[in-house]
Amino acid sequence: ARYVAGLGLSYTPLTVRQQYAELLGLFSPETFADAQAQLYQAADTAETAAASSVFFIADLTDHVERKFIDITGTRQMFVQDKKMDEQKLVYRLSYRIQDGRFWIVDFSERKEN
């Protein structure tokens, strides 16, 4: 979960595309195309806006029986080295283990109820 969060949530305009490409290798085959479209669109935005993100993990909660991990932390967003936003967020990493391999089924910000 820390590896996935590091690749997906902490980046600079110079690293975002390479990190997202590495992250895509973990997505399950049936979710790969949608994830690729979303991540590359986000990479385009980060590169164009010169946006950086830093995510500080505060808590990881693994729901093994339901096959997801909630990642709680603080995200700081910067545009051209100026801090624009800071939020406490929860991301949900849904996964499966198949033939000894870890696959991401979904990785997204969890909306509050």
N, C-alpha and C positions, 0 to 999 in steps of 0.2 A: 504494500500500500504506500509506503514511503517513496519507493522508486517511482511508482505511477504518479503520485502527487508532485514529486520533484520534476518529472518530465512535463507534466501537463499544467502545472500551476505556477511555476517559477521560471521566468524566461526573460530574455532581452530581445530587441528587434533582430539582433545578429544570430541568436541561438534558437529562436522559436521554431523555425521550419525544420531544422535538424532534430530538435527534441520531439516535435510532433511526429516526424517520420519514424523515429525510434519507438514512440508510444504506439503508433499504428500497428507495429509488428506484434503487439500483445492482444489486439482486438480479435474476437472470434470471426471466422470467415463470414458468417451471416450478418454481422454488424459492421464489417470492415468498410464497405462502400459509404454508408451513411456517416460513419465516424471520419472517414477521409474527407468527405465534403465539408463537414462541420469544422474539422481541425484546420484544413487548408484555408477556409474562409477566415477563421480566427487569426491564422498566421498572416494572411494578407492585411488584415486590419491592424495587427500589431506592428508590422513592418511599415505600413503607410503612415500610421500615427506616431511612429517612434515610441511605442508603448512598451513598458516593462512591468512585470508582475513578480511579487515575492509573496510566497505563502508560508506562514509559520504554523506548523502543526502543533496543536495543543492536546489533541486526544484522538485515539483510534479505537473504534468499537467494532469488533468482529462478530457478526451474527452468523456463525458457521452454519447453523441449521438452515438458515434462509439464504445463504451464499451472497452476503453483501457486507461491506465494511463502510461505516460512516467515518469520515475524516473531518474533524472539527479544527478550525484554526482561524488565523487572521490573514487576510489578503490585503496587501498594499499595492496600489496601482500608481505608476509613474508615467508621465509623458514628457519626453525630452528632459529627463532627470528631475522633474518637478513632481512632488507627491500630489496626486489628484484625488485619491480616495483611499480609505481604510475601512474594511468591514470584517466583522466576524461572520464566517460562513461555514456551512456543512456541505460536503460533497459526498455522494454515495457512489461507491465502486461495487458494481454487481459483477460477479465472476462465476466461472465454473472451472473445475479441474477435470480434464478429459485425457485419458491415456498418459497421466503424469504431467500434463502440460497445463499451465495457468492461462486462461483466456479471459479477457475483459468482455463482458456482455454489455455493460453500460457504465459510463462515468460522467456524472453530471451534478450540477449544483442542486442540492435538495431544497425544495420550496417549503417554507414554514406552513404549518396547518392553521 
